[in-house]
Every structure is written in C-alpha cells, then in structure tokens.
Amino acid sequence: MKPLIVVGGGIAGSSLAYFAARAGIQTILIDAGKHTASDVPSALINPVRGQNGHVVEGGLEGAQFTFALLDELQKQGFEVPHSRAGVYRPVPDEKTFLKWVKNLPEGYPHEWLDRAPLQTNLQDHWHKVLFLPVGGWVDGKAFCTALQEASKAQILRQTAVSIRPDGVVLQDQTFLQGTVVFCGGSHGATLAGFAGTHRRGSLLLLNDTLSPLPVSFGIYATPSRKGGVLGSTFETPSTECRPYGLPLSSLSWLMEKARLTFKTLQPDLSGVWTGVRYSGATLPEDLLTLTALGSKGFLLGPKLARDRVEQTLIPLLHQ
Ligand SMILES: Cc1cc2nc3c(=O)[nH]c(=O)nc-3n(C[C@H](O)[C@H](O)[C@H](O)COP(=O)(O)OP(=O)(O)OC[C@H]3O[C@@H](n4cnc5c(N)ncnc54)[C@H](O)[C@@H]3O)c2cc1C
C-alpha cells in the first residue's frame, strides 16, 4: 500500500494524520512550520458566528467532536490547555437579538440572558447576551503538537516544493510517492499558487484574562494558557498570504472595540500574535484537500478530518 502524504501540520493536517495513522494507514506528515494559523494561542470554539449570528452547519457536532478528541488525547497523557465552559455572545440591540433568535434552530442548546454575568466583565449597555453551552477555547499549537505526537506518523519538517496527487518533491529534491492530501492553509496555497482569500488577524497576548469566560462580538476575548488574548480577524482580505508587518492601526481599532465591550480594561500586554486565515479556495479537482477552513479550523477541522479518513481515504487506500 502506498503511504498517505499529508502536506501541512496545522489543525487540518495534524487531525488528518492522527485519524489516518489510527486507522492503520502508513502516514507521512510534511510540515514547513511557517505562518501556521493553527499556532493561535487561544482559538474560540464557537458554533454561532459573526455579527449576524450565523449558525454554522455541523458546528454543534464539530464542537462536540473537538472536545471529545481533547478528552481522548488527555487519556493518552497529552495535556492541551482548553476550556469547555461555553461561549458568551453579547448583542447590541433588539434588531440584532430578533435576527439571532430567528437563526437559532429549534432545540439548539442556548440561553438568552437579560444581563451579562458579572464574571464576563461586559459593559452594561449590551442588550442581551447569548450563552452557548457547547463552546469554549483551546490552545491551538498545543492541540496540533499533541495530535502529531499521538499519531506516531512520520514527520518531516520540510517544505514540499511541488505537490501532485501521487507524490511531492521536497526542498532537498527528494521525490516521495504516495497519496497526497493538501492541508497547507494560507501559506501552502500561496506557495502552490492556489486561488483564495487570505485574511490576516492579530491577537494581543495578555498576562491576565479580560474575561474568565470566552466572549465574542466583532472582537473576542478568551483566557489562554498564559493569561488571556484579545483579538479579531479584521484586516483587508488579500489574494495571497501576507504575514508580515505590525498592524498598528488595526490594533488601535481592536483596543477601541475592547473599551466599548468591557467594563475594566487594563491590559497587561505580553506581546502580539499575527496569523493569516484562508477561505474561498479554488483548488485542483484531482488533488485531495482539507483546507480553507476560514475562522472555523478548530470547530470543524477535527471532525472533517475524521470523516475524510473514513469516507475517502480508507476506501481509497485499502482498494
Ligand atoms: C487571528 C486569528 C484568529 C483565529 N481564531 C480562531 C478561532 O477563534 N477559532 C477557530 O476555530 N479558528 C480560528 N482561526 C482560524 C484557524 O486558525 C484556521 O482555520 C486554522 O488554523 C487553519 O488550519 P490549517 O491546518 O488549515 O492551516 P494552518 O494552520 O495554516 O497550517 C498549515 C501548515 O502547513 C504548512 N505548509 C503549507 N504548505 C506547505 C508545504 N508546501 N510544505 C510543507 N508544509 C507546508 C504551513 O507552514 C503550516 O504549518 C484564527 C485565525 C487567525 C489568523
């Protein structure tokens, strides 16, 4: 049987390698480790998105799957900092509230609060607060590292300079033959010349958390392993991965939004993290892919990876 070659070691590629190796498929994961969006220090796991309260299809199942996977890793001795205490989504006015109410399917687990719980540190002006009990946050890098180690896949810290459905050429010109799945995210799509939308976003890294419970509306604040983060993906979309440059004007926008959102704001900054997310991709039809997860990598990535292994890779590789 030819090996499976996974290009990219973010949440998509690491999850794919984990489930493939667990299914007995010989797996090689190639990861350049550059501009990895999944290195995000704290990612929200949130199934109701954006400022229009869009309910992500499969988001609830995706979130439950991600938390079950974190439990599975913990049983194997991997400690990935995370929380599943739910997510708080404040809405500013009655119009937005009514729109969000309409979006929520019957039986969807949620609760509307008339006042923000004290611990969220939210300002009093918020109209109502949606509490989603199936949600939380996770340390992205620790999650991917645990999946890679637990997978026991062969890991090559290199760049694949040419990617074909039946093999890749590495930067040292070695050709590796196998069934390739492209999970290269924004950096990989730019290297390979695949079209799509790339959006940079930044997080302020805080020594303490602004809210011990994850909060999101336009911006998000969550705890993290080292304290907390305050962030958003608000840069102008681009046609390629542009990871460089300190986004100063955007950071002042972020601070202004945070001032309007939270009661007390004395951020004790320890740094800034910037990443680029990838969505709206046009990918070669003959290449297997799991990419362009936009801002939902940790919500949907692990479950999509498991489904891809069961529905496509096992039948294909065991032919
Ligand atoms: C500021 C910000 C905040 C975010 N917040 C959230 C959030 O709250 N919740 C959430 O779910 N998601 C969030 N995301 C999005 C999430 O991070 C992405 O959806 C997800 O990380 C994408 O994962 P990926 O595996 O597809 O790609 P990536 O994580 O980018 O991984 C791709 C990897 O492949 C490697 N690679 C690419 N090409 C090659 C090649 N040719 N050879 C070898 N290696 C290669 C890259 O170097 C990289 O390491 C956020 C993103 C940003 C930028």
The ligand as a Gaussian input file, in Angstrom:
#p B3LYP/6-31G(d) Opt

LIG

0 1
 C       -6.050000      35.849000      14.322000
 C       -6.696000      34.542000      14.089000
 C       -7.640000      34.090000      14.995000
 C       -8.274000      32.880000      14.797000
 N       -9.189000      32.473000      15.699000
 C       -9.814000      31.290000      15.529000
 C      -10.778000      30.858000      16.442000
 O      -11.081000      31.570000      17.383000
 N      -11.381000      29.646000      16.239000
 C      -11.065000      28.846000      15.165000
 O      -11.630000      27.743000      15.030000
 N      -10.157000      29.251000      14.262000
 C       -9.530000      30.436000      14.426000
 N       -8.632000      30.879000      13.498000
 C       -8.536000      30.175000      12.235000
 C       -7.837000      28.961000      12.341000
 O       -6.647000      29.328000      12.940000
 C       -7.669000      28.352000      10.951000
 O       -8.921000      27.980000      10.388000
 C       -6.868000      27.089000      11.055000
 O       -5.797000      27.265000      11.930000
 C       -6.367000      26.673000       9.706000
 O       -5.678000      25.473000       9.884000
 P       -4.993000      24.743000       8.680000
 O       -4.492000      23.459000       9.221000
 O       -5.925000      24.697000       7.518000
 O       -3.794000      25.692000       8.217000
 P       -2.516000      26.206000       9.040000
 O       -2.763000      26.182000      10.490000
 O       -2.094000      27.491000       8.432000
 O       -1.402000      25.096000       8.764000
 C       -0.825000      24.908000       7.504000
 C        0.578000      24.359000       7.721000
 O        1.038000      23.803000       6.513000
 C        2.369000      24.193000       6.300000
 N        2.619000      24.117000       4.862000
 C        1.973000      24.812000       3.899000
 N        2.443000      24.484000       2.691000
 C        3.411000      23.580000       2.887000
 C        4.274000      22.871000       2.018000
 N        4.236000      23.035000       0.680000
 N        5.169000      22.014000       2.569000
 C        5.211000      21.820000       3.916000
 N        4.402000      22.471000       4.781000
 C        3.524000      23.336000       4.271000
 C        2.426000      25.608000       6.844000
 O        3.760000      26.009000       7.070000
 C        1.593000      25.427000       8.113000
 O        2.410000      24.964000       9.163000
 C       -7.965000      32.081000      13.664000
 C       -7.028000      32.521000      12.743000
 C       -6.378000      33.733000      12.955000
 C       -5.367000      34.186000      11.971000

